[in-house]
Amino acid sequence: MMSRVEEGDCLFIDLTGLVHMQAHQDALRSELRRLGQTTGVGAWALDIEDLLFLVPGVEVMMDTSKHMLGRAERAALPSS
């Protein structure tokens, strides 16, 4: 996972298949936190149950006010 994030790929993680395995969910959430600390990007929970996550790739910007996701170099371009 780390190499993909460092290359700029975004990851979507779905833990709903582990709904009855709380220990496995907790271990994966811990791994996501470690990944975020190592790469400098965070894992964003996309649902209230913390079962769907988005890990943006390095140099991917997230505009939480406009709910937009994109590359950093494109964010600086003026909109037309």
Phi and psi restraints in degrees (value plus and minus 20) as a CYANA .aco file:
   2 MET   PHI     -82.4   -42.4
   2 MET   PSI     -61.9   -21.9
   3 SER   PHI     -84.4   -44.4
   3 SER   PSI     -56.7   -16.7
   4 ARG   PHI     -86.4   -46.4
   4 ARG   PSI     -62.6   -22.6
   5 VAL   PHI     -84.9   -44.9
   5 VAL   PSI     -61.1   -21.1
   6 GLU   PHI     -85.9   -45.9
   6 GLU   PSI     -45.2    -5.2
   7 GLU   PHI    -102.4   -62.4
   7 GLU   PSI     -26.5    13.5
   8 GLY   PHI      82.9   122.9
   8 GLY   PSI     -19.7    20.3
   9 ASP   PHI     -95.8   -55.8
   9 ASP   PSI     122.2   162.2
  10 CYS   PHI    -110.9   -70.9
  10 CYS   PSI     123.2   163.2
  11 LEU   PHI    -133.2   -93.2
  11 LEU   PSI     117.2   157.2
  12 PHE   PHI    -134.9   -94.9
  12 PHE   PSI     102.3   142.3
  13 ILE   PHI    -134.5   -94.5
  13 ILE   PSI     107.3   147.3
  14 ASP   PHI    -137.1   -97.1
  14 ASP   PSI      91.5   131.5
  15 LEU   PHI    -117.2   -77.2
  15 LEU   PSI     -11.2    28.8
  16 THR   PHI     -84.1   -44.1
  16 THR   PSI     -45.4    -5.4
  17 GLY   PHI     -89.6   -49.6
  17 GLY   PSI     -33.9     6.1
  18 LEU   PHI    -126.6   -86.6
  18 LEU   PSI       6.6    46.6
  19 VAL   PHI     -78.4   -38.4
  19 VAL   PSI     -48.3    -8.3
  20 HIS   PHI    -119.7   -79.7
  20 HIS   PSI     -11.8    28.2
  21 MET   PHI    -141.0  -101.0
  21 MET   PSI      55.9    95.9
  22 GLN   PHI     -79.0   -39.0
  22 GLN   PSI     -60.2   -20.2
  23 ALA   PHI     -83.4   -43.4
  23 ALA   PSI     -59.6   -19.6
  24 HIS   PHI     -88.0   -48.0
  24 HIS   PSI     -61.0   -21.0
  25 GLN   PHI     -80.0   -40.0
  25 GLN   PSI     -66.1   -26.1
  26 ASP   PHI     -83.0   -43.0
  26 ASP   PSI     -59.2   -19.2
  27 ALA   PHI     -85.0   -45.0
  27 ALA   PSI     -60.8   -20.8
  28 LEU   PHI     -90.0   -50.0
  28 LEU   PSI     -57.7   -17.7
  29 ARG   PHI     -82.8   -42.8
  29 ARG   PSI     -59.5   -19.5
  30 SER   PHI     -83.6   -43.6
  30 SER   PSI     -61.1   -21.1
  31 GLU   PHI     -84.0   -44.0
  31 GLU   PSI     -58.4   -18.4
  32 LEU   PHI     -84.2   -44.2
  32 LEU   PSI     -59.8   -19.8
  33 ARG   PHI     -83.1   -43.1
  33 ARG   PSI     -63.6   -23.6
  34 ARG   PHI     -82.2   -42.2
  34 ARG   PSI     -62.2   -22.2
  35 LEU   PHI     -79.9   -39.9
  35 LEU   PSI     -64.2   -24.2
  36 GLY   PHI     -82.8   -42.8
  36 GLY   PSI     -60.6   -20.6
  37 GLN   PHI     -88.2   -48.2
  37 GLN   PSI     -58.6   -18.6
  38 THR   PHI     -90.0   -50.0
  38 THR   PSI     -62.7   -22.7
  39 THR   PHI    -111.3   -71.3
  39 THR   PSI     -35.1     4.9
  40 GLY   PHI      64.8   104.8
  40 GLY   PSI     -11.9    28.1
  41 VAL   PHI    -135.1   -95.1
  41 VAL   PSI     137.0   177.0
  42 GLY   PHI    -122.6   -82.6
  42 GLY   PSI     144.3   184.3
  43 ALA   PHI    -119.8   -79.8
  43 ALA   PSI     104.4   144.4
  44 TRP   PHI    -121.3   -81.3
  44 TRP   PSI     104.6   144.6
  45 ALA   PHI     -94.4   -54.4
  45 ALA   PSI     111.6   151.6
  46 LEU   PHI    -121.4   -81.4
  46 LEU   PSI     -25.2    14.8
  47 ASP   PHI    -159.9  -119.9
  47 ASP   PSI     144.8   184.8
  48 ILE   PHI     -91.5   -51.5
  48 ILE   PSI     -43.6    -3.6
  49 GLU   PHI    -105.4   -65.4
  49 GLU   PSI     -22.8    17.2
  50 ASP   PHI      36.6    76.6
  50 ASP   PSI      28.5    68.5
  51 LEU   PHI    -134.2   -94.2
  51 LEU   PSI     -38.4     1.6
  52 LEU   PHI    -138.3   -98.3
  52 LEU   PSI     108.9   148.9
  53 PHE   PHI    -151.0  -111.0
  53 PHE   PSI     131.0   171.0
  54 LEU   PHI    -141.8  -101.8
  54 LEU   PSI     108.0   148.0
  55 VAL   PHI    -135.3   -95.3
  55 VAL   PSI      87.4   127.4
  56 PRO   PHI     -91.2   -51.2
  56 PRO   PSI     125.7   165.7
  57 GLY   PHI     -88.3   -48.3
  57 GLY   PSI     141.3   181.3
  58 VAL   PHI     -79.0   -39.0
  58 VAL   PSI     118.7   158.7
  59 GLU   PHI      52.1    92.1
  59 GLU   PSI      -9.4    30.6
  60 VAL   PHI    -115.6   -75.6
  60 VAL   PSI     109.0   149.0
  61 MET   PHI    -119.7   -79.7
  61 MET   PSI     122.2   162.2
  62 MET   PHI    -137.3   -97.3
  62 MET   PSI     100.7   140.7
  63 ASP   PHI    -118.9   -78.9
  63 ASP   PSI      79.5   119.5
  64 THR   PHI     -94.0   -54.0
  64 THR   PSI     -39.1     0.9
  65 SER   PHI     -97.9   -57.9
  65 SER   PSI     -53.7   -13.7
  66 LYS   PHI    -122.9   -82.9
  66 LYS   PSI     -22.5    17.5
  67 HIS   PHI      36.8    76.8
  67 HIS   PSI      29.1    69.1
  68 MET   PHI    -140.3  -100.3
  68 MET   PSI     128.4   168.4
  69 LEU   PHI    -149.9  -109.9
  69 LEU   PSI     113.0   153.0
  70 GLY   PHI    -191.3  -151.3
  70 GLY   PSI     153.2   193.2
  71 ARG   PHI     -90.8   -50.8
  71 ARG   PSI     125.8   165.8
  72 ALA   PHI     -80.8   -40.8
  72 ALA   PSI     -61.7   -21.7
  73 GLU   PHI     -87.0   -47.0
  73 GLU   PSI     -49.3    -9.3
  74 ARG   PHI     -97.9   -57.9
  74 ARG   PSI     -45.0    -5.0
  75 ALA   PHI     -86.9   -46.9
  75 ALA   PSI     -46.0    -6.0
  76 ALA   PHI    -102.5   -62.5
  76 ALA   PSI     -31.3     8.7
  77 LEU   PHI     -94.5   -54.5
  77 LEU   PSI     120.3   160.3
  78 PRO   PHI     -87.9   -47.9
  78 PRO   PSI     123.7   163.7
  79 SER   PHI    -100.2   -60.2
  79 SER   PSI     128.7   168.7
